C-alpha cells in the first residue's frame, strides 16, 4: 500500500469511528461518551499512522530530504548567477577603463612623436645653417643691394622662419648691412651689440651681409629657439 493510500485509510477509519461515537453519544444523551469517542478516534488515527511500514517511512523522509536539497541547489544556482553577473559587470568596467587609458596613451604617444620630429627638424635646420656658415659658401661682393641681401637671407634662413627674421631686420636696419647706431654702436642687419660679436662667424662681418645673416640666425636660434621666437619677444619688448 502506498503512503497516500495508507494515510487515506487511516483518516477514513478515524472519521468513521468518530461519527459512530458521536451518534451513540447523542442517542444516549451522554456528552462524556462523545468526548471519549473523539479521543479514541484521534488515538486510532495516530495508531494507524504509526503502523506505516518502515520502508514507506524511509520514502517519506527521502522525499523530504530531496525537496530540501532541490531548494538549496536552486538557491545556490541563483547566488552563483548573481555572482557571475556582478563579476561580469566589474570586468566590463575594468575593460572600459583600460580601453580609455590605452586611447589616451596613444594620443599622448603620437603628440610626443610629432614633437620629437619637429625638434629634430629644427635641430637639423640649425645644424645646416651652422654648417653653411662654417663653409663660407657665399663669396663676398663689393656692395649689395637690398634685394641681393634679401636673396642671401632666403638662402640661409629656413623658409618657415624667414618672415619673422625679415620683420626683425626691417625694424633694426631696414636691410642696410652697414647700418650703425651712433649712440650704442650696434652694427649691421641685425644690429649686433657690439658688432664685433659677428666675427665669430667671419672676419668680414662689417662688409659681408651673409656673415651678418648667419650670425643673426644663430643668435636667434640659441636665445629664442627660432627667429619667430625672437620676433614674438621683439613685439612685446621692442628689442631682442
C-alpha positions as CSV (number, residue, x, y, z in Angstrom):
1,X,0.0,0.0,0.0
2,X,1.3,3.4,-0.9
3,X,1.9,6.3,1.6
4,X,-1.1,8.2,0.3
5,X,-3.5,5.2,0.5
6,X,-2.3,4.3,4.0
7,X,-2.9,7.8,5.1
8,X,-6.3,8.0,3.5
9,X,-7.3,4.7,5.0
10,X,-6.2,5.9,8.5
11,X,-8.1,9.1,8.2
12,X,-11.2,7.4,6.9
13,X,-11.2,4.9,9.7
14,X,-10.8,7.6,12.3
15,X,-13.6,9.6,10.8
16,X,-15.9,6.6,10.9
17,X,-15.1,5.8,14.5
18,X,-15.7,9.4,15.4
19,X,-19.0,9.5,13.6
20,X,-20.3,6.3,15.3
21,X,-19.3,7.6,18.7
22,X,-21.0,10.8,18.1
23,X,-24.2,9.2,17.1
24,X,-24.2,6.9,20.1
25,X,-23.4,9.7,22.5
26,X,-26.2,11.8,21.2
27,X,-28.7,9.0,21.3
28,X,-27.8,8.2,24.9
29,X,-27.6,11.8,25.9
30,X,-24.1,11.3,27.3
31,X,-21.6,14.0,26.4
32,X,-18.8,12.3,28.1
33,X,-19.2,9.4,25.8
34,X,-18.9,11.7,22.8
35,X,-15.7,13.2,24.2
36,X,-14.2,9.8,24.9
37,X,-15.1,8.6,21.4
38,X,-13.3,11.6,19.9
39,X,-10.2,10.9,21.9
40,X,-10.3,7.3,20.8
41,X,-10.7,8.3,17.2
42,X,-7.6,10.5,17.4
43,X,-5.7,7.8,19.1
44,X,-6.8,5.4,16.4
45,X,-5.5,7.9,13.8
46,X,-2.2,8.1,15.5
47,X,-2.0,4.3,15.8
48,X,-2.7,3.8,12.1
49,X,-0.1,6.3,11.2
50,X,2.4,4.6,13.4
51,X,1.6,1.4,11.6
52,X,3.0,2.7,8.3
53,X,5.8,0.2,7.3
54,X,9.4,1.3,7.9
55,X,10.2,1.3,4.2
56,X,7.5,3.7,3.4
57,X,8.6,6.0,6.2
58,X,12.0,6.0,4.6
59,X,10.5,7.0,1.4
60,X,8.7,9.9,3.1
61,X,12.0,11.0,4.7
62,X,13.8,10.7,1.4
63,X,11.3,12.8,-0.4
64,X,11.6,15.5,2.3
65,X,15.4,15.5,2.0
66,X,15.2,15.6,-1.8
67,X,12.9,18.7,-1.6
68,X,15.4,20.4,0.8
69,X,18.3,19.5,-1.5
70,X,16.4,20.9,-4.5
71,X,15.7,24.1,-2.7
72,X,19.3,24.5,-1.6
73,X,20.5,23.8,-5.1
74,X,18.1,26.4,-6.6
75,X,19.4,28.9,-4.0
76,X,23.0,28.1,-4.8
77,X,22.3,28.5,-8.6
78,X,20.7,31.8,-8.0
79,X,23.6,33.0,-5.9
80,X,26.1,31.7,-8.5
81,X,24.3,33.6,-11.3
82,X,24.2,36.8,-9.3
83,X,27.9,36.4,-8.5
84,X,28.7,35.8,-12.2
85,X,26.7,38.8,-13.3
86,X,28.5,41.0,-10.8
87,X,31.9,39.7,-11.8
88,X,30.9,40.4,-15.5
89,X,29.9,44.0,-14.6
90,X,33.2,44.6,-12.7
91,X,35.2,43.1,-15.6
92,X,33.4,45.2,-18.2
93,X,34.1,48.4,-16.2
94,X,37.8,47.4,-15.9
95,X,37.9,46.7,-19.7
96,X,36.3,50.1,-20.4
97,X,38.8,51.9,-18.2
98,X,41.7,50.1,-19.7
99,X,40.5,50.9,-23.2
100,X,40.1,54.6,-22.4
101,X,43.6,54.7,-20.9
102,X,45.1,53.0,-23.9
103,X,43.4,55.5,-26.2
104,X,44.8,58.4,-24.1
105,X,48.2,56.8,-24.1
106,X,48.1,56.5,-27.9
107,X,47.1,60.2,-28.3
108,X,50.0,61.2,-26.0
109,X,52.4,58.9,-27.8
110,X,51.5,60.5,-31.2
111,X,51.8,64.0,-29.8
112,X,55.2,63.2,-28.3
113,X,56.3,61.7,-31.6
114,X,55.2,64.8,-33.6
115,X,57.1,67.0,-31.1
116,X,60.2,64.8,-31.4
117,X,60.1,65.0,-35.2
118,X,59.6,68.8,-35.1
119,X,62.5,69.2,-32.7
120,X,64.7,67.0,-34.9
121,X,63.8,69.1,-38.0
122,X,64.6,72.3,-36.2
123,X,67.9,70.9,-34.9
124,X,68.7,69.7,-38.4
125,X,67.9,73.2,-39.8
126,X,70.1,74.9,-37.2
127,X,72.9,72.4,-37.9
128,X,72.6,73.1,-41.6
129,X,72.9,76.8,-41.0
130,X,75.9,76.3,-38.9
131,X,77.5,74.1,-41.5
132,X,76.8,76.6,-44.2
133,X,78.3,79.4,-42.1
134,X,81.4,77.4,-41.5
135,X,81.8,76.5,-45.1
136,X,81.7,80.2,-46.1
137,X,79.8,79.3,-49.3
138,X,78.8,82.9,-50.1
139,X,81.6,84.8,-51.7
140,X,81.8,88.5,-50.8
141,X,80.9,91.3,-53.2
142,X,82.0,94.9,-53.2
143,X,78.5,96.0,-52.5
144,X,74.9,94.6,-52.2
145,X,71.5,96.0,-53.0
146,X,68.6,95.3,-50.6
147,X,67.2,92.8,-53.0
148,X,70.5,90.9,-53.1
149,X,70.8,90.9,-49.3
150,X,67.2,89.6,-49.0
151,X,68.1,86.9,-51.6
152,X,71.0,85.8,-49.4
153,X,68.8,85.7,-46.3
154,X,66.3,83.5,-48.2
155,X,69.1,81.0,-48.9
156,X,70.3,81.0,-45.3
157,X,67.2,81.3,-43.2
158,X,64.7,78.4,-43.1
159,X,61.6,79.2,-45.2
160,X,59.1,78.9,-42.3
161,X,61.2,81.4,-40.3
162,X,62.1,83.9,-43.0
163,X,59.2,86.3,-42.5
164,X,59.9,86.6,-38.7
165,X,63.6,87.1,-39.5
166,X,62.7,89.8,-42.1
167,X,60.4,91.6,-39.6
168,X,63.2,92.0,-37.2
169,X,65.7,93.1,-39.8
170,X,63.2,95.6,-41.2
171,X,62.9,97.2,-37.7
172,X,66.6,97.0,-36.8
173,X,68.3,98.2,-40.0
174,X,65.8,98.3,-42.9
175,X,68.1,95.7,-44.6
176,X,71.1,98.0,-44.6
177,X,74.1,95.8,-43.8
178,X,76.2,98.8,-43.0
179,X,73.7,100.4,-40.6
180,X,75.3,101.6,-37.4
181,X,73.7,103.1,-34.2
182,X,75.6,106.2,-33.4
183,X,74.7,106.1,-29.7
184,X,75.1,102.4,-28.9
185,X,77.5,101.2,-31.6
186,X,75.2,98.4,-32.7
187,X,76.0,97.3,-36.2
188,X,74.7,95.6,-39.3
189,X,71.5,94.0,-40.4
190,X,70.6,92.6,-37.0
191,X,72.3,95.4,-35.0
192,X,74.7,93.2,-33.1
193,X,76.0,94.9,-30.0
194,X,78.9,95.2,-30.2
195,X,79.2,94.5,-33.9
196,X,82.4,92.7,-33.3
197,X,80.4,89.7,-31.9
198,X,79.8,88.7,-35.5
199,X,83.5,88.0,-36.0
200,X,82.7,84.5,-34.5
201,X,81.2,83.7,-37.9
202,X,83.6,85.6,-40.2
203,X,86.2,88.3,-40.1
204,X,84.3,90.1,-42.9
205,X,81.3,90.9,-40.6
206,X,81.4,94.6,-41.4
207,X,81.1,94.2,-45.2
208,X,79.5,90.8,-45.9
209,X,75.7,90.6,-45.3
210,X,75.9,86.8,-45.5
211,X,78.2,86.7,-42.4
212,X,75.7,89.0,-40.6
213,X,72.7,86.9,-41.5
214,X,74.4,83.7,-40.3
215,X,75.4,85.3,-37.0
216,X,71.9,86.8,-36.5
217,X,70.2,83.5,-37.3
218,X,72.5,81.6,-34.9
219,X,71.8,84.2,-32.1
220,X,68.0,84.0,-32.6
221,X,68.1,80.2,-32.5
222,X,70.3,80.0,-29.4
223,X,68.5,82.6,-27.4
224,X,64.8,82.3,-28.6
225,X,64.8,78.9,-30.2
226,X,64.0,80.4,-33.6
227,X,63.6,83.8,-35.5
228,X,59.8,83.6,-34.8
229,X,60.5,83.2,-31.1
230,X,62.8,86.3,-31.3
231,X,60.1,88.2,-33.2
232,X,57.5,87.4,-30.5
233,X,59.9,88.7,-27.9
234,X,60.6,91.8,-30.0
235,X,56.9,92.6,-30.4
236,X,56.5,92.6,-26.6
237,X,59.6,94.5,-25.8
238,X,60.8,96.3,-28.9
239,X,64.2,94.7,-28.7
240,X,65.6,91.2,-28.7
